[in-house]
Amino acid sequence: MASVGKTLQQESSVLERVTRVETIVDEVLPHFATKADMERQTRLLVMWMIATQIALAALILTVLGN
């Protein structure tokens, strides 16, 4: 009977650990980026790179023009 008690104790320990993990996941999950967030960030990054290249090209043309 000691092994049955030990098995029930281990099962209870596992259930407690799973509950803690689920709680942590539920707390952290809303903070993860969604697919839409990633697409928006990618779009902003591409726009920033294009704007930077245009500004650099304008600067080079200005320097070469003088």
N, CA, C and O atoms as a Tripos MOL2 file, in Angstrom:
@<TRIPOS>MOLECULE
protein
  264   263    66     0     0
PROTEIN
NO_CHARGES

@<TRIPOS>ATOM
      1 N           0.8050   -1.1940    0.0000 N.3       1 MET1
      2 CA          0.0000    0.0000    0.0000 C.3       1 MET1
      3 C           0.8510    1.2620    0.0000 C.2       1 MET1
      4 O           0.3830    2.3380   -0.3720 O.2       1 MET1
      5 N           2.0780    1.1220    0.4120 N.am      2 ALA2
      6 CA          2.9490    2.2950    0.4560 C.3       2 ALA2
      7 C           3.2010    2.8100   -0.9490 C.2       2 ALA2
      8 O           3.3240    4.0160   -1.1590 O.2       2 ALA2
      9 N           3.2790    1.8910   -1.9210 N.am      3 SER3
     10 CA          3.5320    2.3320   -3.2880 C.3       3 SER3
     11 C           2.3290    3.0830   -3.8660 C.2       3 SER3
     12 O           2.4980    3.9860   -4.6860 O.2       3 SER3
     13 N           1.1170    2.7140   -3.4410 N.am      4 VAL4
     14 CA         -0.0780    3.4130   -3.9060 C.3       4 VAL4
     15 C          -0.0840    4.8450   -3.3700 C.2       4 VAL4
     16 O          -0.3920    5.7860   -4.1010 O.2       4 VAL4
     17 N           0.2540    4.9990   -2.1060 N.am      5 GLY5
     18 CA          0.3170    6.3320   -1.5070 C.3       5 GLY5
     19 C           1.3850    7.1780   -2.1720 C.2       5 GLY5
     20 O           1.1870    8.3680   -2.4170 O.2       5 GLY5
     21 N           2.5300    6.5500   -2.4650 N.am      6 LYS6
     22 CA          3.6260    7.2720   -3.1220 C.3       6 LYS6
     23 C           3.2110    7.6800   -4.5370 C.2       6 LYS6
     24 O           3.5280    8.7840   -4.9810 O.2       6 LYS6
     25 N           2.5110    6.8070   -5.2370 N.am      7 THR7
     26 CA          2.0470    7.1080   -6.5870 C.3       7 THR7
     27 C           1.0380    8.2550   -6.5640 C.2       7 THR7
     28 O           1.0960    9.1470   -7.4100 O.2       7 THR7
     29 N           0.1130    8.2380   -5.6020 N.am      8 LEU8
     30 CA         -0.8630    9.3250   -5.4820 C.3       8 LEU8
     31 C          -0.1690   10.6400   -5.1410 C.2       8 LEU8
     32 O          -0.5660   11.6990   -5.6290 O.2       8 LEU8
     33 N           0.8570   10.5760   -4.3120 N.am      9 GLN9
     34 CA          1.6040   11.7770   -3.9510 C.3       9 GLN9
     35 C           2.3270   12.3340   -5.1850 C.2       9 GLN9
     36 O           2.3380   13.5450   -5.4040 O.2       9 GLN9
     37 N           2.9280   11.4480   -5.9900 N.am     10 GLN10
     38 CA          3.6120   11.8750   -7.2080 C.3      10 GLN10
     39 C           2.6150   12.4790   -8.1920 C.2      10 GLN10
     40 O           2.9100   13.4830   -8.8390 O.2      10 GLN10
     41 N           1.4400   11.8690   -8.3050 N.am     11 GLU11
     42 CA          0.4060   12.3820   -9.2050 C.3      11 GLU11
     43 C          -0.0470   13.7690   -8.7600 C.2      11 GLU11
     44 O          -0.2370   14.6610   -9.5860 O.2      11 GLU11
     45 N          -0.2160   13.9400   -7.4770 N.am     12 SER12
     46 CA         -0.6070   15.2420   -6.9450 C.3      12 SER12
     47 C           0.4740   16.2820   -7.2250 C.2      12 SER12
     48 O           0.1660   17.4230   -7.5680 O.2      12 SER12
     49 N           1.7300   15.8940   -7.0800 N.am     13 SER13
     50 CA          2.8520   16.7970   -7.3480 C.3      13 SER13
     51 C           2.8790   17.1980   -8.8280 C.2      13 SER13
     52 O           3.1150   18.3580   -9.1620 O.2      13 SER13
     53 N           2.6390   16.2390   -9.6880 N.am     14 VAL14
     54 CA          2.6260   16.5180  -11.1270 C.3      14 VAL14
     55 C           1.4790   17.4530  -11.4730 C.2      14 VAL14
     56 O           1.6590   18.3820  -12.2600 O.2      14 VAL14
     57 N           0.3140   17.2250  -10.9040 N.am     15 LEU15
     58 CA         -0.8380   18.0930  -11.1630 C.3      15 LEU15
     59 C          -0.5750   19.5180  -10.6820 C.2      15 LEU15
     60 O          -0.9580   20.4780  -11.3490 O.2      15 LEU15
     61 N           0.0750   19.6590   -9.5320 N.am     16 GLU16
     62 CA          0.4100   20.9960   -9.0360 C.3      16 GLU16
     63 C           1.3800   21.7010   -9.9830 C.2      16 GLU16
     64 O           1.2270   22.8910  -10.2600 O.2      16 GLU16
     65 N           2.3740   20.9680  -10.4760 N.am     17 ARG17
     66 CA          3.3590   21.5530  -11.3940 C.3      17 ARG17
     67 C           2.7010   21.9510  -12.7110 C.2      17 ARG17
     68 O           3.0020   23.0150  -13.2520 O.2      17 ARG17
     69 N           1.8130   21.1150  -13.2290 N.am     18 VAL18
     70 CA          1.1130   21.4320  -14.4730 C.3      18 VAL18
     71 C           0.2400   22.6710  -14.2720 C.2      18 VAL18
     72 O           0.1640   23.5270  -15.1530 O.2      18 VAL18
     73 N          -0.4090   22.7660  -13.1300 N.am     19 THR19
     74 CA         -1.2440   23.9340  -12.8320 C.3      19 THR19
     75 C          -0.3960   25.1950  -12.7950 C.2      19 THR19
     76 O          -0.8100   26.2330  -13.3130 O.2      19 THR19
     77 N           0.7960   25.1200  -12.1840 N.am     20 ARG20
     78 CA          1.6810   26.2890  -12.1440 C.3      20 ARG20
     79 C           2.1240   26.6950  -13.5420 C.2      20 ARG20
     80 O           2.1550   27.8820  -13.8660 O.2      20 ARG20
     81 N           2.4670   25.7150  -14.3690 N.am     21 VAL21
     82 CA          2.8910   26.0110  -15.7410 C.3      21 VAL21
     83 C           1.7470   26.6530  -16.5250 C.2      21 VAL21
     84 O           1.9620   27.6310  -17.2400 O.2      21 VAL21
     85 N           0.5450   26.1170  -16.3980 N.am     22 GLU22
     86 CA         -0.6070   26.6920  -17.0950 C.3      22 GLU22
     87 C          -0.8610   28.1260  -16.6410 C.2      22 GLU22
     88 O          -1.2000   28.9810  -17.4590 O.2      22 GLU22
     89 N          -0.7020   28.3950  -15.3600 N.am     23 THR23
     90 CA         -0.9010   29.7410  -14.8380 C.3      23 THR23
     91 C           0.1210   30.6990  -15.4450 C.2      23 THR23
     92 O          -0.2270   31.8060  -15.8540 O.2      23 THR23
     93 N           1.3650   30.2750  -15.5010 N.am     24 ILE24
     94 CA          2.4190   31.1130  -16.0670 C.3      24 ILE24
     95 C           2.1610   31.3720  -17.5490 C.2      24 ILE24
     96 O           2.3150   32.4990  -18.0190 O.2      24 ILE24
     97 N           1.7740   30.3460  -18.2760 N.am     25 VAL25
     98 CA          1.4920   30.5020  -19.7040 C.3      25 VAL25
     99 C           0.3190   31.4600  -19.9080 C.2      25 VAL25
    100 O           0.3580   32.3080  -20.8000 O.2      25 VAL25
    101 N          -0.7140   31.3310  -19.0930 N.am     26 ASP26
    102 CA         -1.8750   32.2310  -19.2070 C.3      26 ASP26
    103 C          -1.4930   33.6840  -18.9330 C.2      26 ASP26
    104 O          -2.0670   34.5980  -19.5250 O.2      26 ASP26
    105 N          -0.5280   33.9000  -18.0390 N.am     27 GLU27
    106 CA         -0.0920   35.2590  -17.7260 C.3      27 GLU27
    107 C           0.7950   35.8370  -18.8220 C.2      27 GLU27
    108 O           0.7350   37.0370  -19.0910 O.2      27 GLU27
    109 N           1.6150   35.0040  -19.4570 N.am     28 VAL28
    110 CA          2.5960   35.4810  -20.4320 C.3      28 VAL28
    111 C           2.0040   35.5610  -21.8420 C.2      28 VAL28
    112 O           2.4180   36.4130  -22.6290 O.2      28 VAL28
    113 N           1.0700   34.7150  -22.1670 N.am     29 LEU29
    114 CA          0.5270   34.6120  -23.5200 C.3      29 LEU29
    115 C           0.0300   35.9320  -24.1060 C.2      29 LEU29
    116 O           0.2900   36.1870  -25.2820 O.2      29 LEU29
    117 N          -0.6670   36.7790  -23.3590 N.am     30 PRO30
    118 CA         -1.1380   38.0410  -23.9560 C.3      30 PRO30
    119 C          -0.0130   38.9810  -24.3800 C.2      30 PRO30
    120 O          -0.2410   39.9020  -25.1650 O.2      30 PRO30
    121 N           1.1950   38.7600  -23.8720 N.am     31 HIS31
    122 CA          2.3110   39.6450  -24.1860 C.3      31 HIS31
    123 C           3.0730   39.2250  -25.4370 C.2      31 HIS31
    124 O           3.9470   39.9590  -25.8980 O.2      31 HIS31
    125 N           2.7650   38.0770  -25.9850 N.am     32 PHE32
    126 CA          3.4320   37.6200  -27.1970 C.3      32 PHE32
    127 C           2.9160   38.4000  -28.4000 C.2      32 PHE32
    128 O           1.7610   38.8250  -28.4300 O.2      32 PHE32
    129 N           3.7850   38.5810  -29.3890 N.am     33 ALA33
    130 CA          3.3860   39.2790  -30.6090 C.3      33 ALA33
    131 C           2.5160   38.3660  -31.4640 C.2      33 ALA33
    132 O           2.7650   37.1650  -31.5690 O.2      33 ALA33
    133 N           1.4980   38.9540  -32.0700 N.am     34 THR34
    134 CA          0.6500   38.2000  -32.9790 C.3      34 THR34
    135 C           1.2160   38.3100  -34.3970 C.2      34 THR34
    136 O           2.1610   39.0600  -34.6410 O.2      34 THR34
    137 N           0.6380   37.5720  -35.3050 N.am     35 LYS35
    138 CA          1.0740   37.6250  -36.6970 C.3      35 LYS35
    139 C           0.8740   39.0290  -37.2560 C.2      35 LYS35
    140 O           1.7200   39.5250  -38.0000 O.2      35 LYS35
    141 N          -0.2320   39.6690  -36.9080 N.am     36 ALA36
    142 CA         -0.5080   41.0330  -37.3740 C.3      36 ALA36
    143 C           0.5360   42.0110  -36.8290 C.2      36 ALA36
    144 O           0.9780   42.9110  -37.5440 O.2      36 ALA36
    145 N           0.9290   41.8360  -35.5670 N.am     37 ASP37
    146 CA          1.9700   42.6900  -34.9860 C.3      37 ASP37
    147 C           3.2860   42.5440  -35.7530 C.2      37 ASP37
    148 O           3.9580   43.5350  -36.0380 O.2      37 ASP37
    149 N           3.6410   41.3210  -36.0790 N.am     38 MET38
    150 CA          4.8950   41.0710  -36.7910 C.3      38 MET38
    151 C           4.8500   41.6570  -38.2030 C.2      38 MET38
    152 O           5.8410   42.2130  -38.6770 O.2      38 MET38
    153 N           3.7050   41.5340  -38.8720 N.am     39 GLU39
    154 CA          3.5800   42.1060  -40.2170 C.3      39 GLU39
    155 C           3.6860   43.6270  -40.1730 C.2      39 GLU39
    156 O           4.3170   44.2290  -41.0410 O.2      39 GLU39
    157 N           3.0730   44.2520  -39.1670 N.am     40 ARG40
    158 CA          3.1330   45.7030  -39.0210 C.3      40 ARG40
    159 C           4.5700   46.1580  -38.7640 C.2      40 ARG40
    160 O           5.0240   47.1470  -39.3390 O.2      40 ARG40
    161 N           5.2750   45.4390  -37.9060 N.am     41 GLN41
    162 CA          6.6660   45.7900  -37.6170 C.3      41 GLN41
    163 C           7.5470   45.6190  -38.8510 C.2      41 GLN41
    164 O           8.4370   46.4360  -39.0890 O.2      41 GLN41
    165 N           7.3160   44.5870  -39.6230 N.am     42 THR42
    166 CA          8.0820   44.3700  -40.8440 C.3      42 THR42
    167 C           7.8400   45.5030  -41.8250 C.2      42 THR42
    168 O           8.7790   46.0150  -42.4340 O.2      42 THR42
    169 N           6.5790   45.8960  -41.9790 N.am     43 ARG43
    170 CA          6.2320   46.9920  -42.8690 C.3      43 ARG43
    171 C           6.9130   48.2940  -42.4270 C.2      43 ARG43
    172 O           7.4560   49.0240  -43.2570 O.2      43 ARG43
    173 N           6.8840   48.5790  -41.1350 N.am     44 LEU44
    174 CA          7.5220   49.7840  -40.6170 C.3      44 LEU44
    175 C           9.0340   49.7550  -40.8350 C.2      44 LEU44
    176 O           9.6380   50.7770  -41.1600 O.2      44 LEU44
    177 N           9.6330   48.6010  -40.6590 N.am     45 LEU45
    178 CA         11.0750   48.4710  -40.8610 C.3      45 LEU45
    179 C          11.4420   48.7020  -42.3250 C.2      45 LEU45
    180 O          12.4250   49.3840  -42.6130 O.2      45 LEU45
    181 N          10.6740   48.1500  -43.2400 N.am     46 VAL46
    182 CA         10.9360   48.3480  -44.6740 C.3      46 VAL46
    183 C          10.7610   49.8130  -45.0410 C.2      46 VAL46
    184 O          11.5660   50.3660  -45.7900 O.2      46 VAL46
    185 N           9.7110   50.4490  -44.5180 N.am     47 MET47
    186 CA          9.5000   51.8720  -44.8090 C.3      47 MET47
    187 C          10.6590   52.7070  -44.2640 C.2      47 MET47
    188 O          11.0960   53.6490  -44.9260 O.2      47 MET47
    189 N          11.1560   52.3870  -43.0880 N.am     48 TRP48
    190 CA         12.2700   53.1060  -42.4890 C.3      48 TRP48
    191 C          13.5310   52.9450  -43.3350 C.2      48 TRP48
    192 O          14.2630   53.9110  -43.5510 O.2      48 TRP48
    193 N          13.7830   51.7370  -43.8090 N.am     49 MET49
    194 CA         14.9690   51.4800  -44.6460 C.3      49 MET49
    195 C          14.8740   52.2650  -45.9600 C.2      49 MET49
    196 O          15.8660   52.8490  -46.3960 O.2      49 MET49
    197 N          13.7200   52.2860  -46.5830 N.am     50 ILE50
    198 CA         13.5460   53.0340  -47.8330 C.3      50 ILE50
    199 C          13.7470   54.5230  -47.5860 C.2      50 ILE50
    200 O          14.4350   55.1900  -48.3590 O.2      50 ILE50
    201 N          13.1540   55.0520  -46.5150 N.am     51 ALA51
    202 CA         13.3060   56.4730  -46.2000 C.3      51 ALA51
    203 C          14.7660   56.8180  -45.9230 C.2      51 ALA51
    204 O          15.2320   57.8840  -46.3260 O.2      51 ALA51
    205 N          15.4800   55.9490  -45.2550 N.am     52 THR52
    206 CA         16.8950   56.1840  -44.9740 C.3      52 THR52
    207 C          17.7080   56.2000  -46.2670 C.2      52 THR52
    208 O          18.5920   57.0410  -46.4340 O.2      52 THR52
    209 N          17.4150   55.2830  -47.1730 N.am     53 GLN53
    210 CA         18.1440   55.2480  -48.4470 C.3      53 GLN53
    211 C          17.8480   56.4890  -49.2830 C.2      53 GLN53
    212 O          18.7470   57.0200  -49.9340 O.2      53 GLN53
    213 N          16.6100   56.9560  -49.2740 N.am     54 ILE54
    214 CA         16.2660   58.1790  -50.0060 C.3      54 ILE54
    215 C          17.0120   59.3680  -49.4020 C.2      54 ILE54
    216 O          17.5510   60.1990  -50.1330 O.2      54 ILE54
    217 N          17.0450   59.4490  -48.0800 N.am     55 ALA55
    218 CA         17.7490   60.5520  -47.4210 C.3      55 ALA55
    219 C          19.2470   60.5040  -47.7360 C.2      55 ALA55
    220 O          19.8630   61.5400  -47.9830 O.2      55 ALA55
    221 N          19.8250   59.3180  -47.7260 N.am     56 LEU56
    222 CA         21.2460   59.1930  -48.0610 C.3      56 LEU56
    223 C          21.5130   59.5730  -49.5140 C.2      56 LEU56
    224 O          22.5120   60.2290  -49.8080 O.2      56 LEU56
    225 N          20.6370   59.1700  -50.4160 N.am     57 ALA57
    226 CA         20.7970   59.5290  -51.8260 C.3      57 ALA57
    227 C          20.6970   61.0420  -51.9970 C.2      57 ALA57
    228 O          21.4690   61.6200  -52.7620 O.2      57 ALA57
    229 N          19.7710   61.6940  -51.3070 N.am     58 ALA58
    230 CA         19.6340   63.1510  -51.3840 C.3      58 ALA58
    231 C          20.8680   63.8200  -50.8260 C.2      58 ALA58
    232 O          21.3250   64.8210  -51.3780 O.2      58 ALA58
    233 N          21.4200   63.2970  -49.7500 N.am     59 LEU59
    234 CA         22.6300   63.8580  -49.1560 C.3      59 LEU59
    235 C          23.8160   63.7300  -50.1120 C.2      59 LEU59
    236 O          24.5940   64.6700  -50.2730 O.2      59 LEU59
    237 N          23.9490   62.5730  -50.7400 N.am     60 ILE60
    238 CA         25.0480   62.3630  -51.7000 C.3      60 ILE60
    239 C          24.9010   63.2920  -52.8810 C.2      60 ILE60
    240 O          25.8840   63.8870  -53.3230 O.2      60 ILE60
    241 N          23.6820   63.4320  -53.4080 N.am     61 LEU61
    242 CA         23.4730   64.3380  -54.5370 C.3      61 LEU61
    243 C          23.7650   65.7990  -54.1450 C.2      61 LEU61
    244 O          24.3060   66.5660  -54.9420 O.2      61 LEU61
    245 N          23.4070   66.1590  -52.9420 N.am     62 THR62
    246 CA         23.6960   67.5140  -52.4690 C.3      62 THR62
    247 C          25.2000   67.7480  -52.3380 C.2      62 THR62
    248 O          25.7010   68.8010  -52.7320 O.2      62 THR62
    249 N          25.9020   66.7950  -51.7990 N.am     63 VAL63
    250 CA         27.3440   66.9350  -51.6270 C.3      63 VAL63
    251 C          28.0380   66.9620  -52.9840 C.2      63 VAL63
    252 O          28.9500   67.7620  -53.1930 O.2      63 VAL63
    253 N          27.6230   66.1060  -53.9020 N.am     64 LEU64
    254 CA         28.2600   66.0610  -55.2310 C.3      64 LEU64
    255 C          27.8900   67.2770  -56.0690 C.2      64 LEU64
    256 O          28.6490   67.6610  -56.9590 O.2      64 LEU64
    257 N          26.7460   67.8850  -55.8050 N.am     65 GLY65
    258 CA         26.3000   69.0570  -56.5760 C.3      65 GLY65
    259 C          27.0940   70.3050  -56.2330 C.2      65 GLY65
    260 O          27.1850   71.2160  -57.0570 O.2      65 GLY65
    261 N          27.6620   70.3730  -55.0570 N.am     66 ASN66
    262 CA         28.4160   71.5670  -54.6370 C.3      66 ASN66
    263 C          29.8240   71.4240  -54.9910 C.2      66 ASN66
    264 O          30.6220   72.3220  -54.7230 O.2      66 ASN66
@<TRIPOS>BOND
     1     1     2 1
     2     2     3 1
     3     3     4 2
     4     3     5 am
     5     5     6 1
     6     6     7 1
     7     7     8 2
     8     7     9 am
     9     9    10 1
    10    10    11 1
    11    11    12 2
    12    11    13 am
    13    13    14 1
    14    14    15 1
    15    15    16 2
    16    15    17 am
    17    17    18 1
    18    18    19 1
    19    19    20 2
    20    19    21 am
    21    21    22 1
    22    22    23 1
    23    23    24 2
    24    23    25 am
    25    25    26 1
    26    26    27 1
    27    27    28 2
    28    27    29 am
    29    29    30 1
    30    30    31 1
    31    31    32 2
    32    31    33 am
    33    33    34 1
    34    34    35 1
    35    35    36 2
    36    35    37 am
    37    37    38 1
    38    38    39 1
    39    39    40 2
    40    39    41 am
    41    41    42 1
    42    42    43 1
    43    43    44 2
    44    43    45 am
    45    45    46 1
    46    46    47 1
    47    47    48 2
    48    47    49 am
    49    49    50 1
    50    50    51 1
    51    51    52 2
    52    51    53 am
    53    53    54 1
    54    54    55 1
    55    55    56 2
    56    55    57 am
    57    57    58 1
    58    58    59 1
    59    59    60 2
    60    59    61 am
    61    61    62 1
    62    62    63 1
    63    63    64 2
    64    63    65 am
    65    65    66 1
    66    66    67 1
    67    67    68 2
    68    67    69 am
    69    69    70 1
    70    70    71 1
    71    71    72 2
    72    71    73 am
    73    73    74 1
    74    74    75 1
    75    75    76 2
    76    75    77 am
    77    77    78 1
    78    78    79 1
    79    79    80 2
    80    79    81 am
    81    81    82 1
    82    82    83 1
    83    83    84 2
    84    83    85 am
    85    85    86 1
    86    86    87 1
    87    87    88 2
    88    87    89 am
    89    89    90 1
    90    90    91 1
    91    91    92 2
    92    91    93 am
    93    93    94 1
    94    94    95 1
    95    95    96 2
    96    95    97 am
    97    97    98 1
    98    98    99 1
    99    99   100 2
   100    99   101 am
   101   101   102 1
   102   102   103 1
   103   103   104 2
   104   103   105 am
   105   105   106 1
   106   106   107 1
   107   107   108 2
   108   107   109 am
   109   109   110 1
   110   110   111 1
   111   111   112 2
   112   111   113 am
   113   113   114 1
   114   114   115 1
   115   115   116 2
   116   115   117 am
   117   117   118 1
   118   118   119 1
   119   119   120 2
   120   119   121 am
   121   121   122 1
   122   122   123 1
   123   123   124 2
   124   123   125 am
   125   125   126 1
   126   126   127 1
   127   127   128 2
   128   127   129 am
   129   129   130 1
   130   130   131 1
   131   131   132 2
   132   131   133 am
   133   133   134 1
   134   134   135 1
   135   135   136 2
   136   135   137 am
   137   137   138 1
   138   138   139 1
   139   139   140 2
   140   139   141 am
   141   141   142 1
   142   142   143 1
   143   143   144 2
   144   143   145 am
   145   145   146 1
   146   146   147 1
   147   147   148 2
   148   147   149 am
   149   149   150 1
   150   150   151 1
   151   151   152 2
   152   151   153 am
   153   153   154 1
   154   154   155 1
   155   155   156 2
   156   155   157 am
   157   157   158 1
   158   158   159 1
   159   159   160 2
   160   159   161 am
   161   161   162 1
   162   162   163 1
   163   163   164 2
   164   163   165 am
   165   165   166 1
   166   166   167 1
   167   167   168 2
   168   167   169 am
   169   169   170 1
   170   170   171 1
   171   171   172 2
   172   171   173 am
   173   173   174 1
   174   174   175 1
   175   175   176 2
   176   175   177 am
   177   177   178 1
   178   178   179 1
   179   179   180 2
   180   179   181 am
   181   181   182 1
   182   182   183 1
   183   183   184 2
   184   183   185 am
   185   185   186 1
   186   186   187 1
   187   187   188 2
   188   187   189 am
   189   189   190 1
   190   190   191 1
   191   191   192 2
   192   191   193 am
   193   193   194 1
   194   194   195 1
   195   195   196 2
   196   195   197 am
   197   197   198 1
   198   198   199 1
   199   199   200 2
   200   199   201 am
   201   201   202 1
   202   202   203 1
   203   203   204 2
   204   203   205 am
   205   205   206 1
   206   206   207 1
   207   207   208 2
   208   207   209 am
   209   209   210 1
   210   210   211 1
   211   211   212 2
   212   211   213 am
   213   213   214 1
   214   214   215 1
   215   215   216 2
   216   215   217 am
   217   217   218 1
   218   218   219 1
   219   219   220 2
   220   219   221 am
   221   221   222 1
   222   222   223 1
   223   223   224 2
   224   223   225 am
   225   225   226 1
   226   226   227 1
   227   227   228 2
   228   227   229 am
   229   229   230 1
   230   230   231 1
   231   231   232 2
   232   231   233 am
   233   233   234 1
   234   234   235 1
   235   235   236 2
   236   235   237 am
   237   237   238 1
   238   238   239 1
   239   239   240 2
   240   239   241 am
   241   241   242 1
   242   242   243 1
   243   243   244 2
   244   243   245 am
   245   245   246 1
   246   246   247 1
   247   247   248 2
   248   247   249 am
   249   249   250 1
   250   250   251 1
   251   251   252 2
   252   251   253 am
   253   253   254 1
   254   254   255 1
   255   255   256 2
   256   255   257 am
   257   257   258 1
   258   258   259 1
   259   259   260 2
   260   259   261 am
   261   261   262 1
   262   262   263 1
   263   263   264 2
@<TRIPOS>SUBSTRUCTURE
     1 MET1         2 RESIDUE 1 A MET
     2 ALA2         6 RESIDUE 1 A ALA
     3 SER3        10 RESIDUE 1 A SER
     4 VAL4        14 RESIDUE 1 A VAL
     5 GLY5        18 RESIDUE 1 A GLY
     6 LYS6        22 RESIDUE 1 A LYS
     7 THR7        26 RESIDUE 1 A THR
     8 LEU8        30 RESIDUE 1 A LEU
     9 GLN9        34 RESIDUE 1 A GLN
    10 GLN10       38 RESIDUE 1 A GLN
    11 GLU11       42 RESIDUE 1 A GLU
    12 SER12       46 RESIDUE 1 A SER
    13 SER13       50 RESIDUE 1 A SER
    14 VAL14       54 RESIDUE 1 A VAL
    15 LEU15       58 RESIDUE 1 A LEU
    16 GLU16       62 RESIDUE 1 A GLU
    17 ARG17       66 RESIDUE 1 A ARG
    18 VAL18       70 RESIDUE 1 A VAL
    19 THR19       74 RESIDUE 1 A THR
    20 ARG20       78 RESIDUE 1 A ARG
    21 VAL21       82 RESIDUE 1 A VAL
    22 GLU22       86 RESIDUE 1 A GLU
    23 THR23       90 RESIDUE 1 A THR
    24 ILE24       94 RESIDUE 1 A ILE
    25 VAL25       98 RESIDUE 1 A VAL
    26 ASP26      102 RESIDUE 1 A ASP
    27 GLU27      106 RESIDUE 1 A GLU
    28 VAL28      110 RESIDUE 1 A VAL
    29 LEU29      114 RESIDUE 1 A LEU
    30 PRO30      118 RESIDUE 1 A PRO
    31 HIS31      122 RESIDUE 1 A HIS
    32 PHE32      126 RESIDUE 1 A PHE
    33 ALA33      130 RESIDUE 1 A ALA
    34 THR34      134 RESIDUE 1 A THR
    35 LYS35      138 RESIDUE 1 A LYS
    36 ALA36      142 RESIDUE 1 A ALA
    37 ASP37      146 RESIDUE 1 A ASP
    38 MET38      150 RESIDUE 1 A MET
    39 GLU39      154 RESIDUE 1 A GLU
    40 ARG40      158 RESIDUE 1 A ARG
    41 GLN41      162 RESIDUE 1 A GLN
    42 THR42      166 RESIDUE 1 A THR
    43 ARG43      170 RESIDUE 1 A ARG
    44 LEU44      174 RESIDUE 1 A LEU
    45 LEU45      178 RESIDUE 1 A LEU
    46 VAL46      182 RESIDUE 1 A VAL
    47 MET47      186 RESIDUE 1 A MET
    48 TRP48      190 RESIDUE 1 A TRP
    49 MET49      194 RESIDUE 1 A MET
    50 ILE50      198 RESIDUE 1 A ILE
    51 ALA51      202 RESIDUE 1 A ALA
    52 THR52      206 RESIDUE 1 A THR
    53 GLN53      210 RESIDUE 1 A GLN
    54 ILE54      214 RESIDUE 1 A ILE
    55 ALA55      218 RESIDUE 1 A ALA
    56 LEU56      222 RESIDUE 1 A LEU
    57 ALA57      226 RESIDUE 1 A ALA
    58 ALA58      230 RESIDUE 1 A ALA
    59 LEU59      234 RESIDUE 1 A LEU
    60 ILE60      238 RESIDUE 1 A ILE
    61 LEU61      242 RESIDUE 1 A LEU
    62 THR62      246 RESIDUE 1 A THR
    63 VAL63      250 RESIDUE 1 A VAL
    64 LEU64      254 RESIDUE 1 A LEU
    65 GLY65      258 RESIDUE 1 A GLY
    66 ASN66      262 RESIDUE 1 A ASN
